[in-house]
């Protein structure tokens, strides 16, 4: 008898082990097969070829450095100095970087003994250590140089265009203009643009030093110049972040306000009419299922791009989500409190107010506050689609494909913004309903 | 309530008075909070309305116009609809694949991050804050940010979207996973440690079996969210259904039947996976309660 039992148990246990073993090896094998399928479905080998490593290099170097362009227009001989080659980063009339000298012959010292000389008659001389002197002459549409036929790979030359990349900087020569790019670490002009009188002045001097601009006080003048910095657009960025948070706030709170009464209609306990209940629930499922993307598209047609459209898209989608969770919370309220309130002679509305609401408020608040944080992220994404807030500024900066330092700046701001909202919603939750564990 | 009356028994009138004062103060605070909230909502709405291209009240009656046009055109060409749905089905598969892949990769990443960032389980307890901050940062970056940068480097297609969603998923799941792992029983881990098991073995055999139902449930929830995210990322050039939707919309009238077909596919997919995953999640959590 006993031996049979043992046999049966053993067989059973072996079966169990076999199943476990199958599962333990089968699941990873299945995932592996899926990975292989995806590897080809997503065309990863092709992607490796298509990936543009030059873009990656330009991106990473541009994130932490900036360059100053010195451009000679070979048509009229004028020389322009500008940070990133942008007009808003141009040096004011009569000023130029300290590493540029000379009047007839303009000498650009790129550092590391690399020197570029702009000579009269559109001639250019480049003194590159270890390579020797390169002479170039721009005439009409062509560039003639003394370069040998056999060139190192950091020089790219044709009779129309010569590009030279040295560790110290980059030089391009064409018939119409000669450009020198000098690279520096850091985000130049982050505080003040070159036309501001506060550029290059230390913080101590602004706060405590003598008045710099005779028309304005130091602190207010510096604040105004910083705020209206044309290169980094601090004012627009601040507004954009405000818009994004506003979208999240309006959308979340609006959704909660609309979803609460609807949730009563979807809860079995408060709405005995099956048809009404089912209709409300299907409505929740519908707005949730349509998804924020489609709502954004549809609403942007009616209201145009902007923060309001984003807020409404969040509002509509979250009404569905809130409605579902709120009605579940309402289903689970304790009857005893409602009975207690009823026994004091409370009318239905008072019963809801004093018997039901206090029970569900912690659940609802926790949900709403959690969504406030997650919707800040959604608002960034929706902003990129519908055109509002920091999401839009980010996509615009990425689309220019050269302002990567601004992209990095926006990304850092977005991360800080989301983390702050996360902290704020956690803090509010703690204040309003006590900590989760307490 | 907070009677500071030390001389003898507190007087009933005093208690009543102080209680009413408290109620009054509470009402005042609640009223003030409500007032601030209403002011924030109204002024926020006005600011948003002002900065929007079209106004709220002018746009309100136009909400139905676009869906109406799309539906009318789709109804006119309803015979083509099954064909169009078949045409866009590969794009749908791509969207689902992006979501599934990023969920799997994100879950694996989140699992590792959560175990390394949970007190009592971490391999290097000193580095717990580092791993926690790291997953906080991953969680805070919206998918679109990484996707757009990667599209610049890697070119359009599903891979940038997959990586972007996977990174965010890893951060989000790491937080939820480590909340579960914190409550895990440490006795099996100690037992395994006494047999000389390595850290990986302790985690795989001691912790994972305890937390697996919750982890699977959270991962499924994330999969639902990721389907939506991958559709949205398609809209900015990452392939899949969102990309087709943007193309169809850019054509405007005449191609509304395509837009309608994509709407139907997307809606159906989201509802389908919502239902399946919520049913399965319910089963998982119920099985645990028993």
Interface residues (C-beta under 8 A of the other chain):
Chain A: X31 X34 X35 X38 X41 X42 X43 X44 X47 X50 X51 X52 X53 X55 X56 X59 X243 X246 X247 X249 X250 X253 X254 X285 X288 X289 X290 X291 X292 X293 X294 X297 X298 X299 X301 X302 X303 X304 X305 X306 X307 X308 X309 X311 X377 X378 X380 X381 X384 X385 X387 X388 X391 X394 X395 X398 X401 X407 X411 X414 X415 X418 X419 X422
Chain B: X37 X40 X41 X44 X45 X47 X48 X49 X51 X52 X53 X54 X55 X56 X59 X60 X62 X63 X65 X66 X67 X94 X97 X100 X101 X104 X136 X137 X139 X140 X141 X142 X143 X144 X145 X148 X149 X152 X153 X154 X155 X157 X158 X159 X162 X228 X231 X232 X235 X236 X242 X245 X249 X263 X266 X267 X270 X271 X274
